[in-house]
Amino acid sequence: MMYRGFYYIVLMSAIGMFGFAFFFSACDLLDPSPKATITRPTELDCDNLTPLSGMEIYRCKCASCHGIDGEPATNQITNIRRFQSFSRFEASLNTGPKSMPEYPEIGVDERQRLFEYLRDTLGN
């Protein structure tokens, strides 16, 4: 007879714990607020985008050295936010000043879009 009371207490405790867990797990289902999701920014597929916008060209060709916001990480690299004229900007793409690579593959239209992006978005 003594064991019967013990089993009753264990059974009721188990039912209570499952009920408690079920009740509080159901509360999430009733919560109308959306859950925040963390997504990584998508990487640009620079080889398959045509035509590229000025921002896409910048991110594919320039941001690794000049910084995503146009501010280079070191003093060795030109601050591209200072370009005032398209001809000076284009000359830097043709000659690759200092250790910058040349970019002959960037066409005239893309160069113009890139310059406009730099001037309008990153410019002073």
C-alpha positions in Angstrom: 0.0 0.0 0.0 2.9 2.3 0.7 4.1 1.9 -2.9 0.8 2.9 -4.3 1.1 6.5 -2.9 4.6 6.7 -4.2 3.6 5.7 -7.7 0.7 8.2 -7.6 3.1 11.1 -6.7 5.5 10.1 -9.4 2.7 9.8 -12.0 1.2 13.2 -11.0 4.6 14.8 -11.1 5.3 13.5 -14.6 1.9 14.6 -15.8 2.4 18.0 -14.3 5.9 18.4 -15.9 4.6 17.4 -19.3 1.6 19.7 -18.9 3.8 22.6 -17.8 6.2 22.0 -20.8 3.3 21.7 -23.2 1.7 24.9 -21.9 4.8 27.0 -22.2 5.8 25.6 -25.6 2.3 26.5 -26.9 2.8 30.1 -25.7 5.3 30.6 -28.5 2.7 29.6 -31.1 0.3 32.3 -29.8 3.0 35.0 -29.9 2.0 37.3 -32.8 5.4 39.1 -32.9 7.6 37.9 -35.8 10.9 36.2 -34.9 14.0 38.0 -36.0 16.0 36.1 -38.5 19.7 36.6 -39.2 20.6 36.5 -42.9 24.0 36.9 -44.4 24.4 39.4 -47.2 24.5 37.6 -50.5 27.8 37.6 -52.2 27.9 39.1 -55.7 28.6 36.8 -58.5 30.8 39.2 -60.3 31.5 37.0 -63.2 27.8 36.5 -64.2 26.3 40.0 -63.6 25.7 42.0 -66.8 25.3 44.9 -67.0 26.8 45.8 -63.6 25.5 48.8 -61.6 28.1 51.2 -60.3 27.7 49.7 -56.8 28.3 46.2 -58.1 31.4 47.2 -60.1 32.7 48.9 -57.0 32.1 45.9 -54.7 33.5 43.5 -57.3 36.6 45.4 -58.3 37.4 48.2 -55.8 36.1 47.5 -52.3 38.6 44.9 -51.3 41.4 47.6 -51.3 39.5 50.9 -51.1 37.0 49.8 -48.4 33.3 49.3 -48.7 32.6 52.9 -47.8 35.5 54.4 -49.9 37.8 54.8 -46.9 40.9 52.7 -47.4 42.3 50.7 -44.5 45.8 52.1 -45.0 47.4 55.4 -46.1 49.1 53.6 -48.9 45.9 53.4 -50.9 44.2 56.4 -52.5 41.0 57.6 -51.0 38.7 57.3 -54.0 36.1 59.6 -52.4 38.3 62.5 -53.5 38.0 62.1 -57.3 36.4 65.2 -58.7 36.7 64.6 -62.4 35.8 61.7 -64.6 39.0 62.1 -66.7 41.2 61.8 -63.6 39.3 58.8 -62.4 39.4 57.1 -65.8 43.2 57.7 -66.0 43.7 55.9 -62.7 41.8 52.9 -64.2 44.0 52.9 -67.3 47.4 53.3 -65.6 46.8 51.7 -62.2 48.8 54.3 -60.0 51.1 52.9 -57.3 50.3 49.3 -56.8 46.8 49.4 -58.2 46.1 47.0 -61.0 44.9 48.3 -64.4 41.3 47.6 -65.4 41.1 47.7 -69.2 38.2 45.3 -69.1 35.9 47.9 -67.5 34.1 49.5 -70.4 33.3 53.2 -70.8 29.7 52.8 -69.8 30.7 50.8 -66.7 33.3 53.4 -65.8 30.8 56.1 -66.0 28.4 54.2 -63.8 31.2 53.5 -61.3 32.2 57.1 -61.2 28.6 58.3 -60.7 28.2 55.8 -57.9 31.4 57.1 -56.2 30.4 60.7 -56.7 26.8 60.3 -55.6 27.1 57.7 -52.9 30.6 57.9 -51.5 31.6 61.4 -52.5 32.2 64.3 -50.2 
